Amino acid sequence: MKSPENPYPLLQRIDSPIQLRHLPETSLLQLSEELRNYLITTVSETGGHFASNLGVVELTIALHYVFNTPEDRLVWDVGHQSYPHKILTGRRDALKKIRQKEGLSGFPKRSESEYDTFGVGHSSTSISAALGMAIAAKLSNQKRKTIAIIGDGAMTAGMAFEALNHAGDIKANILVILNDNDMSISPNVGALKQYFGKILSSRFYAHLREGGKKILSHTPSFHDMARLTEEHFKGMFVPGTLFEEFGFNYIGPIDGHNLSSLITTFRNIKTLEGPQFLHIVTRKGKGFEPAEQDPCVYHGVSAFDKITGKFETKPSKPTYTQIFGEWLCDMAAVEEKLIGITPAMREGSGLVAFSEKYPDRYFDVGIAEQHAVTLAAGMACDGLKPVVAIYSTFLQRGYDQLIHDVALQNLPVLFAVDRAGLVGADGATHAGMFDLSYLRCIPNLLIMSPADENECRQMLTTGFLHNAPSVVRYPRGSGTGKTIEKSLTSIPIGKAEIRRQGKQIALLAFGSLVPVAQKVGETLNATVVNMRFVKPLDEALILQMAERHDLLVTLEENVIAGGVGSAISEYLATQNINIPMLHLGLPDVFVEQGTQAELLEEVGLDEKGILQSIKQRLALLFHQSVDALDVI
């Protein structure tokens, strides 16, 4: 019995799906209500992914109720919708620290729970992973079931269809559940949206089919005719013919919030062999009206009022994402050949205003990073000036296209690379730790990293005007608070700037670490250089720093391995210059979630950590204890 003192009497008894399966089916509606309310209460305090989780409450309960998890494998796509799954698999109380340092990951993670059968964070991997598990089960003579849960937004990626094609071809024993809520992170786009969107027609078809069968089943010849007519109507109205052509048995669409229907359907599917495709229809944000009305705003949230849905407002400096969005509109106003491209991240990449002002020059290609890059290459071939707005972690998915379709042909495509470096609560799957390493080895690329807001605008202009591929990489979050100049000025390519002249030590800092380098420079009376360009490096200035200082320290929010510090060492080696160096950057590990400040402290890239590393290096150089060094 629920009471104000105990609003979750059923949910508090569930520490594993085994306990869930002991509940009578008649109790599951109450459990779904408690689970949804627990989500609203908890996420309103912690922030996190919200609307997508509210939409899968009934689905998650039904899956764990019918299938024998973890023996039966559940593979969640992306993982934005995994909070109910975490709650039901022994992590209910731990949800209060989700996405926080040393707390739960915001995504399924194999090291966190045996119920997290596959670690995710990027889109459209679930069917491939589940297919691999289904093949493993077959080869080991295991009878377990394998289920992939994928959203309609994730179905826009080619990888999902590659997996469907393979699964249908080998007749794999796999269930793919399409969670159709007509919504990805940004509003869903593409022909598949229209295909999945025929739900009204599908219901009309289902009603017509069942009614017609009842009438005609008594007359065999007419029944055969009805079967042929069914196929005709199916092709016209139901988004199932496509999946049946892939070799799947298509079922649905069914109401994804009807627990009884879900449980009955899953029980029936458990008896079926071969590839099954279940199409369910849900409502993103279900049960919380503000999220139902605007699921995009409530996709990933900060703390909010659980009654009104209003967010806590804090005055803040403009983010780099906002600066990019404003620059894009400003440049588009004077350059009609500018085209904006995003792989399903309109809001996250700052393209909302551009999409509204210049709809004919805005292209959201869905979750299709490879296509986004090559699309831009094709546009550039015929005289357009494409700007690809993409997160660092997602650009990894279009790496082959970046090399072969853009850089090899030396095409003028500008990549605005957001979320470079550590991103905070989203953790290792979303951290932009590797881009300087994987970009600087590619010929023809111009690579820049701004130290503040104005440099970001200037570098975007520089890259846009450059008649070759260019990259501007900038961090998540706000800038330094400088007054933003609205001009569209560029800067000289390959030229760094000395921000502070000092002695003995030169700090060569890139992008987001320039401000902290300036603080360290004041403490050490060190020279501070804002390097600006990753490629080409300002080689003349590097030589000057090497000649005039005893120690060079490179600072980058990128992995040290193969990063820009390595590039400086490589250059100095070609000049036969041997000078003590200290490379500071991200370690050779995946950095988990926490606030950006917490993570920078953890990896030693805050002011205290940088000072300590320099002190230790100097101690080795001068064979003195750290405390005895006057320079500190």
Secondary structure, 3 states (H helix, E strand, C coil): CCECCECCCCHHHCCCHHHHHCCCHHHHHHHHHHHHHHHHHHHHHHCEECHHHHCCHHHHHHHHHHCCCCCCEEEECCCCCCHHHHHHHHHCHHHHHCCCCCCCCCCCCCCCCCCCCCCCCCCCCHHHHHHHHHHHHHHCCCCCCEEEEEECCHHHCHHHHHHHHHHHHHCCCCEEEEEECCCCCCCCCCHHHHHHCCHHHHHHHHHHHHHHHHHHCCCHHHHHHHHHHHHHHHHHHCCCHHHHHCCCEEEEEEECCCHHHHHHHHHHHHCCCCCEEEEEECCCCCCCHHHHHCCCCCCEECCECCCCCCECCCCCCCEHHHHHHHHHHHHHHHCCCEEEEECCCCCCCCCHHHHHHCHHHEEECCCCHHHHHHHHHHHHHCCCEEEEEEEHHHHHHHHHHHHHHHHCCCCCCEEEEECCECCCCCHHHCCECCHHHHHCCCCCCEEECCCCHHHHHHHHHHHHHCCCCEEEECCCCECCCCCCCCCCCCCCCCCCEEEECCCCEEEEECHHHHHHHHHHHHHHCCEEEECCEEECCCHHHHHHHHHHCCEEEEEEEEECCCCHHHHHHHHHHHCCCCCCEEEEEECCCCCCCCCHHHHHHHCCCCHHHHHHHHHHHHHHHHCCCHHHCCCC
